């Protein structure tokens, strides 16, 4: 996959997370399993509004990496710019997978 396509896919992955949340919001229970590192049971549950953290964190990381890539790394260190975009892509993909896993688990 070329780096140009990775740059263009990131916003669509984040948009997909938001659209999935909008579509499934009414069907979600008031508390969803989000914190898988905690012991099984009540400790893993969070209010469904916390699901907005997944696209939110992905968006913040994408924006920070994009700004850094365009300003700091573009001329001096282009490999770091590409790594920033790749990191943003991986975070967005993992966020989308996590969101889908949670939604399929509670639906």
C-alpha positions as CSV (number, residue, x, y, z in Angstrom):
1,X,0.0,0.0,0.0
2,X,1.4,3.4,-1.0
3,X,1.8,6.1,1.6
4,X,-0.5,8.5,-0.4
5,X,-3.4,6.0,-0.1
6,X,-2.7,5.7,3.7
7,X,-3.0,9.5,4.1
8,X,-6.3,9.5,2.3
9,X,-7.8,6.4,4.0
10,X,-7.4,7.7,7.6
11,X,-10.2,10.3,7.6
12,X,-12.5,7.7,6.0
13,X,-11.8,5.2,8.8
14,X,-12.5,7.8,11.4
15,X,-15.7,8.8,9.6
16,X,-16.7,5.1,9.4
17,X,-16.4,4.8,13.2
18,X,-18.6,7.9,13.7
19,X,-21.2,6.6,11.2
20,X,-21.3,3.2,12.8
21,X,-21.9,4.8,16.2
22,X,-24.6,7.0,14.8
23,X,-26.4,4.1,13.2
24,X,-26.1,1.8,16.2
25,X,-26.5,4.3,19.0
26,X,-30.1,3.6,19.8
27,X,-29.6,-0.2,19.9
28,X,-26.6,0.0,22.3
29,X,-27.2,-0.6,26.0
30,X,-26.5,2.2,28.4
31,X,-23.2,0.5,29.5
32,X,-20.9,-1.3,27.1
33,X,-17.7,-3.3,27.7
34,X,-14.8,-1.0,26.9
35,X,-12.0,-1.6,29.4
36,X,-10.9,-5.1,28.6
37,X,-7.7,-4.8,30.7
38,X,-9.8,-4.7,33.9
39,X,-11.2,-7.8,35.6
40,X,-14.2,-9.4,34.0
41,X,-17.6,-8.0,35.0
42,X,-18.7,-4.6,36.1
43,X,-15.2,-3.2,36.0
44,X,-15.1,-3.5,32.2
45,X,-18.3,-1.6,31.6
46,X,-18.5,2.1,30.7
47,X,-21.3,4.4,29.7
48,X,-21.9,4.2,26.0
49,X,-20.8,7.8,25.5
50,X,-17.2,6.6,26.1
51,X,-17.3,4.8,22.7
52,X,-16.8,8.3,21.3
53,X,-13.2,8.0,22.6
54,X,-12.3,5.6,19.8
55,X,-12.9,8.0,16.9
56,X,-11.9,10.9,19.1
57,X,-8.5,9.6,19.9
58,X,-8.0,8.5,16.3
59,X,-8.8,11.9,15.1
60,X,-6.5,13.7,17.5
61,X,-3.6,11.4,16.7
62,X,-4.3,11.9,12.9
63,X,-4.4,15.7,13.3
64,X,-1.2,15.9,15.4
65,X,0.7,13.6,13.0
66,X,-0.6,15.5,10.0
67,X,0.5,18.8,11.4
68,X,3.9,17.4,12.3
69,X,4.4,15.8,9.0
70,X,3.5,18.9,7.0
71,X,5.5,21.3,9.1
72,X,8.4,19.7,10.9
73,X,9.3,16.5,9.1
74,X,8.4,17.1,5.5
75,X,11.6,18.8,4.4
76,X,14.2,17.4,6.9
77,X,13.0,13.9,7.7
78,X,10.4,12.7,5.2
79,X,10.6,9.1,6.6
80,X,9.3,10.4,9.9
81,X,6.4,12.1,8.1
82,X,5.5,8.7,6.5
83,X,5.8,7.0,9.9
84,X,3.4,9.5,11.4
85,X,0.8,8.8,8.8
86,X,1.3,5.1,9.2
87,X,0.9,5.3,12.9
88,X,-2.3,7.3,12.4
89,X,-3.6,4.6,10.1
90,X,-2.8,1.8,12.5
91,X,-4.5,3.6,15.4
92,X,-7.6,4.2,13.2
93,X,-7.8,0.6,12.0
94,X,-7.4,-0.7,15.6
95,X,-10.0,1.7,16.8
96,X,-12.5,0.5,14.1
97,X,-11.8,-3.1,14.9
98,X,-12.4,-2.5,18.6
99,X,-15.6,-0.6,18.0
100,X,-16.9,-3.3,15.7
101,X,-16.0,-6.0,18.3
102,X,-17.8,-4.1,21.0
103,X,-20.9,-3.5,18.9
104,X,-21.1,-7.1,17.7
105,X,-20.6,-8.3,21.3
106,X,-23.5,-6.3,22.7
107,X,-25.9,-6.6,19.7
